[in-house]
């Protein structure tokens, strides 16, 4: 079984509900959500004149390969109303593959580890909460180390409300 770390994010509408529904859809697709980070609120990265995001990292297990996993995640985003109108624009849901096992993958569809992971505090912080000792397969530093070295100064604040959805191991 492949262990995949996903970053979910939303900055439109009922953001917390969008994260919840994304996790439900991932589970319904046959992937097992085995861990969830706390939810964090962050300012928008890349295009700052939009509402703040809620972000969460999920650890999932799947038998799918990286391309098949990415295709499935894109379908989940589309069903949730994701429209790709502008780069870094607002979105109901965004699901990125951060890490896939300890693999380094570069296909026409997906690059893993996520090429911007080490530059994005909003991804590193929730990932550190559930996998801080994990080593980045290319940079050979732990997620904790990358978080300490990260120059991203956007505030990342723990969201104090909990999600109604529970993972299968809770």
CORJOCOR-V69999 format. One record per helix or strand. SS is the DSSP state (H for helix, E for strand). FROM is the first residue (numbers start at 1). LEN is the number of residues. If there is no record, write none. Layout:
# CORJOCOR-V69999
ss = {SS/SS}
from = {FROM/FROM}
len = {LEN/LEN}
This chain:
# CORJOCOR-V69999
ss = {E/H/E/E/E/H/E/E/E/H/H/E/E/H/E}
from = {2/15/32/40/53/66/94/105/111/117/121/135/142/143/156}
len = {9/14/5/3/10/14/7/2/2/3/11/1/1/7/3}
